[in-house]
């Protein structure tokens, strides 16, 4: 039902613009509090960046993504058992100069101890430093991880301060955390390193059996069916007498609202707020990525652990055979591999990216004693805005939940961190602030 904008919006709902993780969590909180809320999502389905598609019988996530089971806020809204999580091995194959080393978290999987001790890609001293870093991160609270003393330095600077050698920083941390931070230069704030290190050490890394999109679907299922409207774009914010009273849709329709919550990416939120005469802070930059999916009869890079390309000139930063982790991603007898490029490499055109990925994956497979000769390209998924930049000091410039005009609120990962947990916290914080004020 279309609710026209009028002078009194007492019976109008709260409109949540954006059906990603932040918007869905915000709507769940509002619904639990007995408030009427409608989610407006411009895409055909909810999830934002956390979506999956079926392509010729394959499950293709919209870019390589994982769920950390240690996320406290997001997972409080999820039934992890019903997601049928499939777990990665807490380890990584490091490929460099035609050789492969295998290193992992022996505390989580004792079978990794011998391989980790023998791995030549990381010195004994740096392995001990990793154990110390693991212990240190576990002792911190999440809020501690984001303290000013850690946020003030880059990941690279922080690792150096803890005594890690350049070979380990460039050969392990750059490709591994380059995948998490989408920044192989490791210029991201050390706070994010500590936060993710804590999550990795306290829980498992997983994907739902039926794709990452199952997370968004499970969140959406907690809302009444008529709460979510997909395929509905919002063009502008409507104001009257100095407060927000609704939105204008892309087709020109106006919807009334008691409150409006912007749960879009920071730049889209800033554009909408500007239509209400409000200026919102936006991050200084962002990181994109491109994931090439290949299917084959045999896995060129087998196993449930990530494969890291330690070549500093690499196009493929990391790769994994998803069907070894979650067989449900492809029909029986088919292997599905995801290879991800970050930074400038992610800007290559499809054919150049495909050619470089095939070449590098073949080299990685050869180093491991395998072959990548029968790979067929399934899809290329590009996420131009995968994360906002989180350089040292970025938290000093975070926005407030209130947007400076009555009736307009912000629910965004930008309030906490560029992560699924950050998105959930952003949605939860916005809903609770709105409810407290109203």
C-alpha positions as CSV (number, residue, x, y, z in Angstrom):
1,X,0.0,0.0,0.0
2,X,1.3,3.4,-0.9
3,X,1.1,5.9,2.0
4,X,1.0,9.5,0.7
5,X,3.0,12.2,2.4
6,X,0.7,14.5,4.5
7,X,0.9,16.9,7.4
8,X,0.6,14.2,10.1
9,X,2.6,11.1,9.7
10,X,1.7,9.5,13.0
11,X,0.3,6.3,11.3
12,X,3.2,6.1,8.8
13,X,5.9,3.4,9.2
14,X,9.6,3.8,9.7
15,X,11.3,3.5,6.3
16,X,14.6,1.6,6.1
17,X,16.3,2.4,2.9
18,X,18.6,-0.5,2.0
19,X,18.1,-4.2,2.5
20,X,21.6,-5.3,3.2
21,X,22.8,-6.7,6.5
22,X,22.6,-3.3,8.3
23,X,19.1,-2.6,7.0
24,X,17.7,-6.0,7.8
25,X,19.1,-6.0,11.4
26,X,17.8,-2.5,11.9
27,X,14.3,-3.6,10.7
28,X,14.4,-6.7,13.0
29,X,15.2,-4.6,16.0
30,X,12.3,-2.2,15.2
31,X,9.9,-5.1,14.6
32,X,10.8,-6.7,17.9
33,X,10.1,-3.4,19.6
34,X,6.6,-3.4,18.0
35,X,7.3,-0.6,15.5
36,X,6.0,-0.7,12.0
37,X,9.0,-0.7,9.6
38,X,9.3,-1.1,5.8
39,X,12.6,-2.0,4.1
40,X,13.0,-0.5,0.6
41,X,15.6,-2.3,-1.5
42,X,16.4,-1.2,-5.0
43,X,17.8,-4.7,-6.0
44,X,15.5,-7.6,-6.9
45,X,16.4,-9.3,-3.6
46,X,17.7,-8.4,-0.2
47,X,21.3,-8.9,1.0
48,X,23.3,-6.0,-0.6
49,X,26.7,-7.4,-1.2
50,X,25.9,-10.6,0.7
51,X,24.0,-12.5,-2.0
52,X,24.3,-15.6,-4.1
53,X,23.1,-16.6,-7.6
54,X,22.6,-19.9,-9.3
55,X,24.5,-20.1,-12.5
56,X,24.2,-23.4,-14.5
57,X,23.7,-25.4,-11.3
58,X,26.5,-23.7,-9.5
59,X,26.2,-21.4,-6.4
60,X,28.1,-18.2,-7.2
61,X,28.5,-15.8,-4.3
62,X,28.6,-12.2,-5.2
63,X,32.4,-12.1,-4.7
64,X,34.3,-14.4,-2.4
65,X,33.0,-14.0,1.2
66,X,33.1,-15.9,4.4
67,X,31.3,-15.8,7.8
68,X,33.3,-15.7,11.0
69,X,31.4,-17.8,13.6
70,X,32.9,-15.6,16.4
71,X,31.0,-12.5,15.2
72,X,29.0,-11.8,18.4
73,X,26.4,-9.3,17.1
74,X,25.6,-10.7,13.7
75,X,25.4,-14.2,14.9
76,X,23.0,-13.3,17.7
77,X,20.5,-12.7,14.9
78,X,21.3,-16.0,13.1
79,X,20.5,-19.7,13.6
80,X,23.9,-21.0,12.6
81,X,22.7,-24.6,12.7
82,X,20.0,-24.0,10.2
83,X,22.5,-22.3,7.9
84,X,24.3,-25.7,7.7
85,X,27.7,-24.1,7.9
86,X,30.6,-25.7,6.1
87,X,33.9,-24.9,7.7
88,X,37.3,-24.0,6.1
89,X,40.4,-25.5,7.5
90,X,42.1,-22.9,9.7
91,X,45.2,-22.9,7.5
92,X,46.7,-21.6,4.3
93,X,48.9,-22.9,1.4
94,X,51.6,-20.3,0.6
95,X,52.9,-20.5,-2.9
96,X,56.1,-18.7,-3.7
97,X,58.9,-19.3,-6.2
98,X,57.4,-22.6,-7.3
99,X,57.2,-24.0,-3.7
100,X,54.3,-24.5,-1.4
101,X,54.3,-24.2,2.4
102,X,51.4,-25.1,4.6
103,X,50.8,-23.2,7.8
104,X,47.8,-23.2,10.1
105,X,46.3,-22.7,13.5
106,X,47.3,-25.9,15.4
107,X,45.3,-24.8,18.5
108,X,42.1,-25.1,16.4
109,X,43.3,-28.1,14.4
110,X,46.1,-30.1,16.1
111,X,46.7,-32.1,12.9
112,X,48.3,-28.9,11.4
113,X,51.1,-28.8,14.0
114,X,53.8,-30.7,12.1
115,X,53.2,-29.0,8.7
116,X,53.2,-25.6,10.4
117,X,56.4,-26.3,12.2
118,X,58.1,-27.5,9.0
119,X,56.7,-24.7,6.8
120,X,59.7,-22.8,5.3
121,X,57.7,-19.8,4.2
122,X,57.6,-18.5,7.7
123,X,60.6,-18.5,10.1
124,X,60.4,-20.2,13.4
125,X,60.7,-16.8,15.1
126,X,57.8,-15.4,13.2
127,X,55.7,-18.5,13.9
128,X,56.3,-17.9,17.6
129,X,55.3,-14.2,17.0
130,X,52.1,-15.4,15.4
131,X,51.3,-17.4,18.5
132,X,52.0,-14.4,20.6
133,X,49.8,-12.2,18.4
134,X,47.0,-14.8,18.6
135,X,47.2,-14.8,22.4
136,X,47.3,-11.0,22.5
137,X,44.3,-10.5,20.2
138,X,42.2,-13.0,22.2
139,X,42.8,-11.1,25.4
140,X,41.4,-7.9,23.9
141,X,37.8,-7.1,23.7
142,X,36.4,-6.0,20.4
143,X,36.3,-2.4,21.6
144,X,39.9,-2.8,22.8
145,X,40.9,-3.8,19.2
146,X,39.7,-0.5,18.0
147,X,41.5,1.6,20.7
148,X,43.3,4.7,19.4
149,X,46.8,3.2,20.0
150,X,46.1,0.5,17.5
151,X,44.0,2.6,15.1
152,X,46.8,5.1,14.8
153,X,49.2,2.8,13.0
154,X,48.9,0.7,9.8
155,X,48.9,-3.1,9.8
156,X,52.3,-3.1,8.2
157,X,53.8,-0.8,10.8
158,X,52.2,-2.8,13.6
159,X,53.6,-6.1,12.3
160,X,57.0,-4.6,12.1
161,X,56.7,-3.3,15.6
162,X,56.0,-6.8,16.8
163,X,59.2,-8.0,15.2
164,X,57.8,-9.8,12.1
165,X,60.3,-10.1,9.2
166,X,59.6,-8.6,5.8
167,X,59.5,-12.0,4.2
168,X,56.6,-13.1,6.5
169,X,54.8,-9.7,6.1
170,X,55.0,-9.8,2.3
171,X,54.8,-13.6,1.9
172,X,52.0,-14.4,4.4
173,X,50.2,-11.3,5.8
174,X,50.0,-9.5,2.4
175,X,48.1,-12.2,0.5
176,X,46.2,-13.5,3.5
177,X,45.1,-10.2,5.0
178,X,45.0,-8.7,1.5
179,X,42.1,-11.0,1.0
180,X,40.4,-9.9,4.2
181,X,41.2,-6.2,4.0
182,X,41.3,-6.1,0.2
183,X,44.6,-4.2,0.6
184,X,47.8,-6.1,-0.1
185,X,49.8,-3.0,0.9
186,X,48.7,-3.6,4.5
187,X,48.0,0.2,4.9
188,X,44.8,-0.6,6.7
189,X,44.6,0.4,10.4
190,X,46.1,-2.2,12.7
191,X,42.8,-2.2,14.6
192,X,41.2,-4.1,11.8
193,X,44.1,-6.7,11.8
194,X,43.6,-7.3,15.5
195,X,39.8,-7.5,15.2
196,X,40.0,-10.1,12.4
197,X,42.8,-12.0,14.1
198,X,40.6,-12.2,17.2
199,X,37.7,-13.5,15.2
200,X,39.9,-16.1,13.4
201,X,41.3,-17.4,16.6
202,X,38.0,-17.6,18.6
203,X,35.8,-19.2,16.0
204,X,35.6,-20.9,12.6
205,X,35.6,-19.5,9.1
206,X,32.6,-20.8,7.2
207,X,30.1,-20.5,4.4
208,X,26.5,-21.7,4.5
209,X,25.9,-24.8,2.5
210,X,23.7,-22.9,0.0
211,X,25.8,-19.8,-0.3
212,X,26.4,-16.6,1.6
213,X,23.0,-15.3,0.4
214,X,21.4,-17.7,2.9
215,X,22.5,-15.3,5.6
216,X,20.4,-12.4,4.3
217,X,17.5,-14.7,3.5
218,X,17.5,-15.9,7.1
219,X,17.5,-12.4,8.4
220,X,14.7,-11.4,6.0
221,X,12.6,-14.4,7.1
222,X,12.4,-12.9,10.6
223,X,10.3,-10.0,9.3
224,X,6.7,-10.0,8.2
225,X,6.3,-10.7,4.5
226,X,5.0,-7.3,3.6
227,X,7.8,-5.6,5.4
228,X,10.3,-5.9,2.6
229,X,9.8,-4.3,-0.8
230,X,12.5,-5.2,-3.4
231,X,13.0,-3.5,-6.8
232,X,12.1,-0.1,-5.2
233,X,14.7,2.6,-5.6
234,X,14.7,5.8,-3.5
235,X,15.5,9.0,-5.2
236,X,15.2,11.7,-2.5
237,X,14.3,12.4,1.1
238,X,11.1,14.5,1.7
239,X,11.2,17.2,4.4
240,X,8.6,19.5,5.8
241,X,9.0,22.2,8.5
242,X,12.5,21.2,9.2
243,X,12.0,17.4,9.7
244,X,12.0,14.3,7.5
245,X,8.5,13.2,6.6
246,X,9.1,10.6,3.9
247,X,10.9,9.6,0.7
248,X,10.5,10.0,-3.0
249,X,10.8,6.8,-5.0
250,X,12.6,6.5,-8.3
251,X,9.2,6.5,-10.1
252,X,8.2,9.7,-8.4
253,X,5.9,8.2,-5.8
254,X,6.1,9.7,-2.3
255,X,5.9,7.5,0.8
256,X,5.3,9.0,4.2
257,X,7.4,8.0,7.2
258,X,7.6,8.8,10.9
259,X,11.4,8.2,10.5
260,X,13.8,7.3,7.7
261,X,16.9,5.2,8.2
262,X,19.6,5.2,5.6
263,X,21.1,1.7,5.5
264,X,22.9,2.1,2.2
265,X,26.6,2.3,1.4
266,X,28.1,5.6,2.7
267,X,28.2,7.4,-0.7
268,X,24.6,6.5,-1.5
269,X,23.5,7.6,2.0
270,X,25.4,11.0,1.5
271,X,23.6,11.5,-1.8
272,X,20.2,10.9,-0.3
273,X,20.9,13.1,2.7
274,X,22.0,15.9,0.5
275,X,18.5,15.9,-1.0
276,X,17.3,16.9,2.5
277,X,19.9,19.6,2.8
278,X,22.1,17.5,5.1
279,X,25.9,16.8,4.5
280,X,27.1,13.4,5.7
281,X,30.7,12.2,6.2
282,X,31.9,9.6,3.7
283,X,35.0,7.5,3.8
284,X,38.1,8.8,2.1
285,X,38.4,5.8,-0.2
286,X,37.2,2.3,-0.9
287,X,38.5,-1.1,-2.1
288,X,37.1,-3.3,-4.8
289,X,37.7,-6.9,-5.8
290,X,37.0,-9.3,-8.6
291,X,36.4,-13.0,-8.2
292,X,36.7,-15.4,-11.1
293,X,34.9,-18.7,-10.7
294,X,36.0,-21.8,-12.5
295,X,34.4,-25.3,-12.6
296,X,36.3,-28.5,-13.5
297,X,36.2,-32.2,-13.0
298,X,39.1,-32.2,-10.6
299,X,40.2,-29.6,-8.1
300,X,43.4,-27.8,-9.3
301,X,44.0,-26.5,-5.8
302,X,42.4,-29.1,-3.5
303,X,41.6,-28.9,0.2
304,X,39.6,-26.8,2.6
305,X,42.3,-24.2,3.2
306,X,43.0,-21.0,1.3
307,X,45.8,-20.9,-1.3
308,X,47.8,-17.7,-1.1
309,X,49.8,-16.3,-4.0
310,X,52.9,-14.7,-2.4
311,X,54.2,-13.3,-5.6
312,X,54.3,-9.5,-5.1
313,X,53.2,-9.0,-8.7
314,X,50.3,-11.4,-8.4
315,X,46.9,-10.8,-10.0
316,X,45.3,-13.6,-8.0
317,X,45.7,-12.8,-4.4
318,X,44.1,-15.9,-3.0
319,X,42.0,-18.9,-4.2
320,X,40.0,-21.8,-2.8
321,X,38.1,-24.8,-4.0
322,X,34.7,-24.0,-2.6
323,X,33.3,-27.4,-3.3
324,X,35.9,-29.0,-1.1
325,X,34.5,-26.8,1.7
326,X,30.9,-26.9,0.7
327,X,30.1,-29.7,-1.8
328,X,26.6,-28.2,-2.2
329,X,28.0,-25.3,-4.3
330,X,28.1,-27.6,-7.4
331,X,26.6,-30.8,-8.7
332,X,28.3,-34.1,-7.7
333,X,31.5,-34.6,-9.7
334,X,32.1,-30.9,-10.3
335,X,34.7,-28.7,-8.5
336,X,34.1,-25.0,-8.1
337,X,37.1,-22.7,-7.5
338,X,37.1,-19.1,-6.6
339,X,40.1,-16.9,-7.4
340,X,40.1,-13.3,-6.2
341,X,42.0,-10.3,-7.4
342,X,42.3,-7.1,-5.4
343,X,43.6,-3.6,-5.9
344,X,44.6,-2.6,-9.5
345,X,44.5,-6.2,-10.6
346,X,40.7,-6.2,-9.9
347,X,40.4,-3.4,-12.6
348,X,41.6,-5.7,-15.5
349,X,39.0,-6.4,-18.2
350,X,37.4,-9.8,-18.2
351,X,39.6,-11.4,-20.7
352,X,42.8,-10.1,-19.3
353,X,41.8,-11.1,-15.8
354,X,40.8,-14.5,-16.9
355,X,44.1,-15.0,-18.8
356,X,46.2,-13.9,-15.8
357,X,44.2,-16.0,-13.4
358,X,44.5,-19.1,-15.5
359,X,48.3,-18.6,-15.8
360,X,48.8,-18.0,-12.1
361,X,46.5,-20.8,-11.0
362,X,48.3,-23.2,-13.3
363,X,51.6,-22.1,-11.7
364,X,50.2,-22.6,-8.2
365,X,48.8,-26.0,-9.1
366,X,52.0,-27.1,-10.6
367,X,53.9,-26.1,-7.5
368,X,51.6,-28.3,-5.5
369,X,51.8,-31.2,-7.9
370,X,48.4,-30.7,-9.5
371,X,47.1,-29.5,-12.9
372,X,44.7,-26.7,-13.8
373,X,44.2,-27.7,-17.5
374,X,40.5,-28.5,-17.5
375,X,39.2,-25.3,-15.9
376,X,36.1,-23.7,-17.4
377,X,35.1,-20.2,-16.5
378,X,31.8,-20.1,-14.7
379,X,31.5,-16.4,-13.9
380,X,33.3,-13.2,-13.0
381,X,31.9,-11.2,-10.2
382,X,33.1,-7.7,-9.6
383,X,32.4,-5.7,-6.4
384,X,33.7,-2.2,-7.1
385,X,32.7,-1.0,-3.6
386,X,33.5,-4.1,-1.4
387,X,34.9,-2.2,1.6
388,X,35.4,1.3,2.5
389,X,39.1,2.3,3.2
390,X,40.1,2.0,6.9
391,X,43.5,3.8,7.1
392,X,45.1,4.7,10.4
393,X,42.9,7.3,12.2
394,X,39.8,6.6,10.1
395,X,37.6,6.0,13.3
396,X,38.1,9.7,14.3
397,X,36.0,10.7,11.3
398,X,33.1,8.2,11.7
399,X,29.6,9.7,11.4
400,X,27.0,9.9,14.1
401,X,23.8,7.8,13.9
402,X,21.6,10.9,13.9
403,X,22.0,12.9,10.6
404,X,21.5,16.4,11.9
405,X,17.8,16.7,11.0
406,X,14.9,15.3,12.9
407,X,13.6,12.0,11.5
408,X,16.8,10.9,9.6
409,X,19.1,8.2,10.9
410,X,22.1,6.3,9.6
411,X,22.6,2.5,9.9
412,X,25.9,1.5,8.3
413,X,29.0,-0.6,8.8
414,X,30.7,2.8,8.6
415,X,29.7,3.3,12.2
416,X,32.0,0.4,13.3
417,X,34.0,-1.5,10.7
418,X,33.8,-2.7,7.1
419,X,32.7,-6.2,7.9
420,X,29.5,-8.3,8.3
421,X,29.8,-7.7,12.0
422,X,30.2,-4.0,11.4
423,X,27.1,-3.9,9.3
424,X,25.1,-5.8,12.0
425,X,26.3,-3.4,14.7
426,X,25.5,-0.4,12.6
427,X,21.9,-1.7,12.0
428,X,21.4,-2.6,15.7
429,X,22.9,0.7,17.0
430,X,20.7,2.8,14.6
431,X,17.5,1.0,15.7
432,X,18.2,1.3,19.3
433,X,19.1,5.0,19.1
434,X,15.9,5.7,17.2
435,X,13.8,3.8,19.7
436,X,15.5,5.5,22.6
437,X,14.8,8.9,21.1
438,X,11.2,8.1,20.2
